[in-house]
Amino acid sequence: MADNALKFWGVVGSSPVSCSKDRKYGSHTICSTLETGSDEIFIIDAGTGLIRLGNLFCALPEPEGRRIHILLTHFHLDHVLGLPFFKPLFSPKAQITFYTPWDTQETQNTLQAFMGGRYFPIDFMDTASTKYFRQLPEGASEVAGIQVSWCPLNHPQGSVAYRLEHQGQSWVLATDTEHPKKGEDERLTAFCQGADVLVYDAMFTPEEYPEKIGWGHSTWVQGTRMAEQADVGTLYLSHLNPDYPGAKLDEMLHLAREVFPRTDIACEEII
């Protein structure tokens, strides 16, 4: 299965892993792009996969002609760790807009605290790119021709799922969420209703999950249930456990397809 518009540059949760390990589906932390055929580039999360994307972006002819839109689901390290090494951030020709559901000053301050002080040699706001910050209100907002909406998730310090809609297609990315102890997350299920693609948190197996309750992550079982109930087109399991080898992920995929046949595992772009 494949989605031509949505591409994965990082699919691992918590921490990147050495490529010397069995990393069939990828080794970088969460980062995705949505391509609509325009000069705008849409990036969802800024994990270490963002580094590879930035290198490729800067190798393109006249990359400065494209505006960069970065939607952040939250500020945990695995979702922002690629930002200090994102080459366009240091280009005076780059225009980058950061989007979150939170106050714009809070977003700027958080990124500046992470990339500055004694943590990084160049302060976030001193990098050469032109940076903008936009708070996304509840409900749908238009971002360069794409309808963007968000849904709060059950995750420590807060996180959101994003739904992006363009020309009759829709994608939902819910990479960091923990299902309720009983029943389903009805709000998220409604948010995903009818989506062509659902990217869902599959950090733990159902057998291992009971020891991880409260960590803010879910399982492939919950992903397949939500995909069924929301009648989505394709389910991608993501936020993969860095300790799971390819064989274990293959087995997870096999079991998931027995429940929801239109399931795949998010796999990084090869460049």
Protein Blocks (a to p, Z undefined) as FASTA:
>chain_A
ZZfkbccfbfcehiacdfkbccfkbcbdcdddddehiabdcdehjafklmmmmmmmmmpg
hkllpccddddfblcfklmmmmmmgmklmpckbccddddfbdfklmmmmmmmmngcjlbf
bdfklpmbdcddddddehjddeehiacdddddddehiaadddddeehiacdddfbccddf
ehcdfklmmmmgopabdcddffbcfklmmmmgonlpacfklmmmmmmmnopabdcdehia
fklcfklmmmmmmmmmmmmmmbccdddddZZ
